[in-house]
Amino acid sequence: MSEQVHNRLAVVRAERKVSRQELAAAVGAHYQTIGYIERGQYNPSLDLALRIAAHFRLPVEALFSLEPFSPLTDEVYGPSGRTPHTGRTPR
């Protein structure tokens, strides 16, 4: 039985301004495959996951996980929404 592989691929692609087509060409995949991965409809092979991570120069676990990722705002501001440096809620 195969578990769903959670990912942050769409977030990283947007942050780095890389289109699905550009990423697909860089890693030797079809652009629709990238979309399927982003939507959780397809688990990438280990080989493809490693090629994607290498393209972004990130550890594979920064992009893919067997556990759901916590929201990025929780990681940056904490679950209370307060900034880690000032303790104030961002405006």
C-alpha positions as CSV (number, residue, x, y, z in Angstrom):
1,M,0.0,0.0,0.0
2,S,1.4,3.4,-1.0
3,E,1.3,6.4,1.2
4,Q,0.7,9.9,-0.1
5,V,3.8,11.9,-0.4
6,H,3.2,15.5,0.7
7,N,5.1,18.2,-1.0
8,R,5.9,22.0,-1.1
9,L,6.7,21.9,-4.8
10,A,4.2,24.6,-5.9
11,V,5.4,26.9,-3.1
12,V,9.0,26.6,-4.0
13,R,8.4,26.9,-7.7
14,A,6.4,30.1,-7.2
15,E,9.1,31.5,-4.8
16,R,11.8,30.7,-7.4
17,K,9.7,31.9,-10.3
18,V,10.0,28.5,-12.1
19,S,7.2,27.4,-14.4
20,R,6.0,23.7,-14.5
21,Q,7.4,23.6,-18.0
22,E,10.8,24.9,-17.0
23,L,11.1,22.5,-14.1
24,A,9.9,19.5,-16.2
25,A,12.5,20.3,-18.8
26,A,15.2,20.6,-16.2
27,V,14.5,17.3,-14.5
28,G,13.4,15.2,-17.6
29,A,9.7,14.9,-16.8
30,H,6.5,16.0,-18.5
31,Y,5.0,19.3,-17.2
32,Q,1.7,17.5,-16.4
33,T,3.6,15.1,-14.1
34,I,4.8,18.2,-12.1
35,G,1.2,19.3,-11.8
36,Y,0.1,15.8,-10.7
37,I,2.8,15.8,-8.0
38,E,1.9,19.3,-6.8
39,R,-1.7,18.3,-6.4
40,G,-0.9,15.0,-4.6
41,Q,-2.3,12.9,-7.4
42,Y,1.1,11.2,-8.1
43,N,4.0,10.3,-5.9
44,P,7.3,11.0,-7.6
45,S,9.9,8.2,-7.9
46,L,12.9,8.6,-5.6
47,D,14.9,9.4,-8.7
48,L,12.6,12.2,-9.7
49,A,12.2,13.6,-6.2
50,L,16.0,13.7,-5.9
51,R,16.4,15.4,-9.3
52,I,13.8,18.0,-8.4
53,A,15.5,18.7,-5.0
54,A,18.9,19.0,-6.8
55,H,17.4,21.5,-9.3
56,F,16.3,23.7,-6.4
57,R,19.5,23.0,-4.4
58,L,17.4,21.9,-1.5
59,P,17.5,18.7,0.6
60,V,14.8,16.3,-0.6
61,E,13.1,16.5,2.8
62,A,12.5,20.3,2.3
63,L,10.3,19.4,-0.6
64,F,8.8,16.0,0.1
65,S,7.5,14.3,3.3
66,L,5.4,11.3,4.3
67,E,3.9,13.6,7.0
68,P,1.9,16.8,6.1
69,F,3.9,19.9,6.3
70,S,2.9,22.6,8.8
71,P,1.9,25.9,7.3
72,L,4.8,28.1,6.5
73,T,3.4,30.9,8.6
74,D,3.5,28.6,11.6
75,E,7.2,27.9,10.9
76,V,8.0,31.6,10.4
77,Y,5.8,33.2,13.0
78,G,4.9,30.3,15.3
79,P,1.4,28.8,15.8
80,S,0.2,31.9,17.6
81,G,1.0,34.2,14.7
82,R,3.5,36.2,16.7
83,T,6.8,37.2,15.3
84,P,9.7,35.2,16.9
85,H,11.8,38.3,17.4
86,T,9.4,40.8,18.9
87,G,6.5,38.8,20.1
88,R,4.1,41.1,18.3
89,T,1.5,40.0,15.8
90,P,2.5,41.1,12.3
91,R,0.3,43.7,10.6
